[in-house]
Amino acid sequence: MKAHPYAHMLSTADCAIIVCGDTRREMASGYWPGDCGAATQNILLAATDMGLGSVWLGVYPTQERMQGVAEVLGLPKEVLPFNIIALGYPDEKKEDVDRFDPAKVHYEKW
């Protein structure tokens, strides 16, 4: 996809989901990115549970990517692309990475 410089995996992905925020449906202005992030995390977790591979390709807040994706999809101006999720059956099994760092956890105060 020319609209996203890091989306090369879309050429071999089985499918993709474009997560968008419809600003006409916001209950409170400015919350659509958080809602889209939560939806994306749920999609990624469900994909993993189904044995699928998935990649989150960030679109928002980069205006060039947002405009490019919106143009490719013919989105109305009130519908803002948040990300692209590439989905498919993985070609390889990668080792799990543990990124937990207990030094970054703070209890009751910083």
Secondary structure as UniProt FT lines:
FT   TURN            2..3
FT   TURN            5..6
FT   HELIX           8..11
FT   STRAND          15..22
FT   HELIX           23..25
FT   TURN            29..30
FT   HELIX           32..49
FT   TURN            50..51
FT   STRAND          53..58
FT   TURN            60..61
FT   HELIX           63..73
FT   TURN            77..78
FT   STRAND          79..88
FT   HELIX           102..104
//
